[in-house]
Amino acid sequence: MAHLRPLSILCRSQLPRTVFRSKGAIRHHASIAEQRPSIQVSTRIPRSAHPKPLLQQSSSQSLPHVNCVVRARIPTISGGEMFLHLYENSMDKKEHLAIVFGDSIRSKSLDQQLDKESEMDRMIRGAYKGTLYPGRHTSDMLEDTILGDGLPPLYEDAESAPLVRIHSECYTGETAWSARCDCGEQLDEAANLMSNSEKGGIIIYLRQEGRGIGLAEKLKAYNLQDLGSDTVEANLLLNHPADGRNYDVATAMLADLGQKDIRLLTNNPEKVRAIEGPNREIVVQERVPMVPLAWKTQGGIKSVEVERYLKTKVDKMSHMLTTPIMNHLKL
Ligand SMILES: Nc1nc2c(ncn2[C@@H]2O[C@H](COP(=O)(O)OP(=O)(O)OP(=O)(O)O)[C@@H](O)[C@H]2O)c(=O)[nH]1
């Protein structure tokens, strides 16, 4: 089996004194060593307390079909590794991803034996056990382990269930150093928590840029925000829903990865409800809050824009966050 070292991973803030230029100023991202230990708060979800839907809902009574096309090992810049799974699905043409920490979580669709498939074919698409090396010529997957029993793994308690984060694509926050949102920070934080957890974890990376409205429309929304609208108003002014996302593909991907009971990293009550799927294919046993780093450490993203963004999530999208810093900022 591939050997997974515990790692503290992938933090923009962890890169050695990474410096970004912004409006002529130099912004230092503090290294992880400079940050105070993170506060880990967990919130059990009583069945009766599941939030009512607020935003866009799935109209479908069944999940879309998903198929893991390929899986590959990704050694990371901090020394650990994860397995990137690329999926196709029957709902859209996008390549949604599952970032899997730990080598015990496997995709049923990937592990299936395909018609006339050679052992080399299997290894090339990532359907192998253990580690690839030059000269290896078998996938080491016996017939009975390829298909499995089709049942999700059983966990004795919620703590045993893996951590899951459902992330939506954000080019500006993940790649273009934007301080309008905390999306990049949340991605890093989720990876950190999962890579340091014995149970591993899964980040479902959905290609739903701009809460589903796409990058061009999100950039228009940014201009509207600079003209005085908040994030929800800007979407509505552009004739989009406040949140146009759909989580059915994510639910189907989690089921394909053998999951049933999960611990979900989020503050968004709509996500908790939606990820369970039309027939509770997935059950959120526990919600693990994502507290912005700037609210609990010296690090994290600091800007008037990100505080406004978070305030709107709390005020208009029912996010389960208390807002310690906002009172001190002139928003
Ligand atoms: N339309 C729009 N989308 C934005 C804006 N800022 C960030 N986003 C998008 O919001 C999405 C990120 O939301 P998530 O990180 O999943 O957050 P969430 O669902 O609100 O809740 P959490 O799980 O608690 O983080 C990404 O698709 C971003 O591109 C904005 O100003 N306008």
Ligand as a Chemical Component Dictionary entry (heavy atoms), coordinates in Angstrom:
data_LIG
# 
_chem_comp.id                   LIG 
_chem_comp.type                 NON-POLYMER 
_chem_comp.pdbx_formal_charge   0 
_chem_comp.three_letter_code    LIG 
# 
loop_
_chem_comp_atom.comp_id 
_chem_comp_atom.atom_id 
_chem_comp_atom.alt_atom_id 
_chem_comp_atom.type_symbol 
_chem_comp_atom.charge 
_chem_comp_atom.model_Cartn_x 
_chem_comp_atom.model_Cartn_y 
_chem_comp_atom.model_Cartn_z 
_chem_comp_atom.pdbx_ordinal 
LIG N1  N1  N 0 -21.117 34.767 -6.765 1  
LIG C1  C1  C 0 -20.099 34.892 -5.933 2  
LIG N2  N2  N 0 -19.424 33.792 -5.585 3  
LIG C2  C2  C 0 -18.390 33.923 -4.722 4  
LIG C3  C3  C 0 -17.986 35.170 -4.210 5  
LIG N3  N3  N 0 -16.919 34.967 -3.401 6  
LIG C4  C4  C 0 -16.675 33.645 -3.415 7  
LIG N4  N4  N 0 -17.555 33.007 -4.207 8  
LIG C5  C5  C 0 -17.697 31.581 -4.506 9  
LIG O1  O1  O 0 -18.163 30.915 -3.356 10 
LIG C6  C6  C 0 -17.782 29.548 -3.447 11 
LIG C7  C7  C 0 -17.134 29.135 -2.142 12 
LIG O2  O2  O 0 -18.085 28.899 -1.205 13 
LIG P1  P1  P 0 -17.709 27.827 -0.060 14 
LIG O3  O3  O 0 -16.290 27.955 0.364  15 
LIG O4  O4  O 0 -18.174 26.484 -0.516 16 
LIG O5  O5  O 0 -18.489 28.364 1.122  17 
LIG P2  P2  P 0 -19.919 28.166 1.574  18 
LIG O6  O6  O 0 -20.728 27.167 0.866  19 
LIG O7  O7  O 0 -20.506 29.524 1.531  20 
LIG O8  O8  O 0 -19.780 27.679 3.059  21 
LIG P3  P3  P 0 -18.657 26.946 3.896  22 
LIG O9  O9  O 0 -18.745 25.498 3.606  23 
LIG O10 O10 O 0 -19.024 27.255 5.289  24 
LIG O11 O11 O 0 -17.337 27.537 3.515  25 
LIG C8  C8  C 0 -16.811 29.445 -4.593 26 
LIG O12 O12 O 0 -17.475 28.894 -5.727 27 
LIG C9  C9  C 0 -16.409 30.888 -4.849 28 
LIG O13 O13 O 0 -16.038 31.124 -6.199 29 
LIG C10 C10 C 0 -18.718 36.327 -4.612 30 
LIG O14 O14 O 0 -18.442 37.447 -4.210 31 
LIG N5  N5  N 0 -19.752 36.127 -5.473 32 
# 
loop_
_chem_comp_bond.comp_id 
_chem_comp_bond.atom_id_1 
_chem_comp_bond.atom_id_2 
_chem_comp_bond.value_order 
_chem_comp_bond.pdbx_ordinal 
LIG N1  C1  SING 1  
LIG C1  N2  DOUB 2  
LIG C1  N5  SING 3  
LIG N2  C2  SING 4  
LIG C2  C3  DOUB 5  
LIG C2  N4  SING 6  
LIG C3  N3  SING 7  
LIG C3  C10 SING 8  
LIG N3  C4  DOUB 9  
LIG C4  N4  SING 10 
LIG N4  C5  SING 11 
LIG C5  O1  SING 12 
LIG C5  C9  SING 13 
LIG O1  C6  SING 14 
LIG C6  C7  SING 15 
LIG C6  C8  SING 16 
LIG C7  O2  SING 17 
LIG O2  P1  SING 18 
LIG P1  O3  DOUB 19 
LIG P1  O4  SING 20 
LIG P1  O5  SING 21 
LIG O5  P2  SING 22 
LIG P2  O6  DOUB 23 
LIG P2  O7  SING 24 
LIG P2  O8  SING 25 
LIG O8  P3  SING 26 
LIG P3  O9  DOUB 27 
LIG P3  O10 SING 28 
LIG P3  O11 SING 29 
LIG C8  O12 SING 30 
LIG C8  C9  SING 31 
LIG C9  O13 SING 32 
LIG C10 O14 DOUB 33 
LIG C10 N5  SING 34 
# 
